Amino acid sequence: MSNSKVTRRTILKGAGAAVAGIVGAPYIITGASAARAEHRMIFGHTFGAATADYMVTGLAQFKAVAEEMSGGKLLVDIHEAGSLGGQTVLPQKVLTGSVQGCQLSTTNFANFSDVYNVLDFPFLFPSNEKFQEVIGTDEFFASEFVTRPAEQGFQIVPGMWANAGFRALGVSQKVDKVIRRPGDLDGMKVRTNGTPVEEVLFNLSTANPVSIAWGEAYQAMQQGAADALSVGLGPLTASKIYETLGSATLYGLNFNCHVTVLSKKWFDALPEDIQQAILTAGRQSFEFQKTEQAKADLAMLELWKGRGIEVVELTDDERAEWLQTVGHVRPEYDALKDKLGRGAFETLTGLIGA
């Protein structure tokens, strides 16, 4: 990883020249001015120092821009590393008002707003670039992915996506196997994330799903309780699970992505200029996050290859086989599309151009 990479920590210390290029001269809220801030956003997330080089959250940029644009009237008080609770707890605190915002995975947020399961349909997006283009559009922000959470009390922040990109299919060294086609999974024990979409996917595949808590995944891969798992590069690297892998297939199944949500009640009560500062900060932060995460992904892949992990990219024909075998085009997903939101699914396919 390049030492010139601007991380969340260096920006919060006021040492990031790169931030000046994005947000101008940031308005720095000191201890004295913080006491005078008219509005305070207590914000929780679960990333910390151990993941800073692998998962780019964009939260430091969000804080800097929002505070600057508010002229010091807004204080963004960020609490990291799960100090305010895990990803199943933080949204509950947002709804009760004990915190004003949080960042969590779309998979975990789907437990609160099930429309986010639609993003998990396999092989829906042709590329990471298309995914980022779609979720950054005004059309997406006007869709059910924003309006349905709003009905439940959540304000989605446009652009504030910590996107770790496509999940990689990591295969244990113990298996000594490279996965290129769906049939290669025959009989393999694959850790499941437990989503409704994955339930259909595994019914279509010949793999054996195994339920393993994330905190136990390293040991499971090391000891053979699991043969493979599908997770983003950042989490696999930060957790050291990559050390257990013999191969990794970049198969483009779906995304390991985080979304930023606020209390809608709190947001709606803010003056319009403060609301605008928050929304603008979200979009600008996403631009930074995309650029820096791409650099981090390249560095992680080089690290993996240096450790002897065989990194596989599928051919167009191989990816087409995955799509036809277990992908979103299969009729077995129709009932789930109706349950989660056929309109939301069609919004995505329309924006993708599928």
Steps between C-alpha positions, in 0.01 A plus 500: 500500500639838405599720791353797316150356536285737702324304772219589729737549792735744329213717382348522844840624618481773238799365310344404166608716210287279276189606689571862420474407133155355559340731750709814486632627833298293749316677778658349812271482801707544813398406851379853565304532174351152547330627812342773288381268221123522473455143374684179588502177306614207715610243244601135553674243281693178546822564308814602684877521482534133403294549183604854402735387221252250356151653532472867408193644672513860377379609844788739567421681177130499589576662835732761349264604220181500711658709774659740253183551298297556818738777605556325830131467586520118467732274699546147360608289799629169362542192721682210332581131555154412631537714812130594474389148405516253215323519167184335632480749788593831334188529278282441805678785676443719196127433521485570873702819457790409730727541197426700188680289238696187423669311219429128456503232233207481262460137611450605862282794403275259310390371842341843552398579141471182296509681164879503541500125440428589137860621465612142575346336194792311344676630189260794472772761444749451215777694676594686816504822298139448389393429859659823621349693210152369579501565875628852437211603275211729590267227373633255760464762773135550399430125496366251754855454629455841663122543534436168676766552770360854542163350592678307773681804636831492311652773284737351243797727431561516124848401397618391843572144400808322631521260210751216532406380154402156381532212741781257426451125532788398725589130503689337786856374455377166633277454196776582249251589230431786258136591434415617149155355431193432718556125476840541668313564827356149503493374859706787639410649840440871431431747780168670448410855600147382572320734263173408323676537165775259602242243606376486141854510363612199703191305399607555140863405560661171597687655794421425864420819695636520855400762755809643671522823699742754355714492813549125453569507125881502524506189717234332288705548184820397674354182648282395207154574642461720192664453159417843359334832574379798299613833652653829387876545467512752785336289772691189391829686525431696820386182679808307373271234352691540172784313674288183482432524126660303220302669223250780453257541214389851404164382373288814538215341695383803701638776719653546843371854546410729790231765506472810720167567672378779726198550722239647265323670789824674599593581138158645414517733801830654383512836321517467123860622479617232745310233307667616179842493666445135599373393158784675318754350740366153423542536125848654524613234745393224263726640229795477738397154621479356148847622404674392819321163520613418146861563606452288811350214296799491265739498796309215666502288186876547473532399864296186437698404193822556694374252757456237228123527467386426146269784399261406220299730274220340300469512125178640351384146420565381856313794651211436260484142627474622861222739399299231323557240774444695823450863391210742538355399160385165640122470556568359848561860614163630378312449827778672692503794258127543560541474876791744528375744239460437130499876443834543676649218294371653176641839604843342524478313171380818330794700636742220412358475151448127532 
